[in-house]
Amino acid sequence: MGVGRGSAIVLLLCFLVLHSEMASAATYIVGGSGGWTFNLVGWPKGKRFRAGDTLVFNYSPAAHNVVAVNNVGYSGCTTPRGAKVYRSGKDQIRLAKGQNYFICNFPGHCQAGMKIAINAA
């Protein structure tokens, strides 16, 4: 077996490992057909999220936004300094391993249940 053939096998194995990891990532439309809106606190219940999965937030950018916050921001409906604010209306956010928190920081929206907490394995 020559060096070229061995390298090709290693490259193929690397591709298969990467491909299988990418294939296992799921995409979730937050809120389903209703999109990112009020009373979504229970939406994650019963779903199995993994690090690398993608959340898609569909909403009207004139009415809402998505802010990635920490536990304090989630619990108190506040936007911590340096928090990432999404405003496109079609945001795609990859989940990190562990707890992931998202709120809408338009006045009163988070308090009205426009927030989700997701634990990604």
Helices and strands as residue ranges (DSSP letters): H 3-24, E 27-29, G 32-34, E 54-58, E 66-69, H 71-76, E 84-86, E 90-94, E 98-103, E 115-120
